[in-house]
Amino acid sequence: LANSGMRIKHYCRELEIDYVGPLRFVIGYYFRWSWWVLFRARLSKWVFNRKTLIRDERHGVLRNIYEKTVRDGSYTTSAMDYMTEQYGPGWVYHPDNKEIQVYYRLVLDSLTSAGDLKYDKGRYQLDAKALRTMSQYEVDNRRHDDAKRMQIILAVLTGALVVVGLLQVGVSFFGIVAD
C-alpha cells in the first residue's frame, strides 16, 4: 500500500489537502498536519490582507500586457485576470478588492479608449498602436531624465561659482585689511 500512488483528499475547514499514499495520510493525521497547514494559510492570508495593494500606473499596465503578449501572441486579459496575475488569488479576499478592481477596469478602459488595447467579448488585447505609445513614453522619460541631469549640473556649477566668488571676496577683504 505504501507505493500504491493512492491519492487521499482531506478537507480541513476551508482547505483541501492532498496526500499521496495512505502512509502519508496516516502520519499527517496523527501529527495533525492539516492544522499546521491551516494555521500557515490563515497567517499568510492575514499578513496579505494587512498589506496595501500597490496600483500600477497606465504605462505599467500597458508594459505588462505588452511583455505577456510578446511571450504569448494570443494573450488576452480582463481586470480580474490582470489582478490575479499581479497579486495572486488572495486579492479576492483583500479588504480593498472592490476599489482595486474598479481602478484596473478604469485603467484598461482608458487604454482601450486611447487605442492601445482592443476590447472584445469582455477581454482586452494589445493593439499595434500601443507600440507607438510606449515608444513616445520612453522618449518623454529620457527627455525628463536629461532635463533633471542638466538641472543638477547647473546647480553644482552655480554652487562652485558661489564658492569661488566667496573666496575672491575673502581674499580681497583680507588683502585690504592686511595692507
Salt bridges, closest charged atoms under 4 A:
GLU14 OE2 - ARG42 NE 3.01
GLU16 OE2 - LYS9 NZ 2.94
ASP18 OD1 - LYS9 NZ 3.19
ASP81 OD2 - ARG123 NH1 2.37
GLU85 OE1 - LYS68 NZ 2.92
GLU99 OE1 - ARG55 NH2 3.93
GLU138 OE2 - HIS59 NE2 4.00
GLU138 OE2 - ARG63 NH2 2.93
ASP146 OD1 - ARG149 NH1 2.73
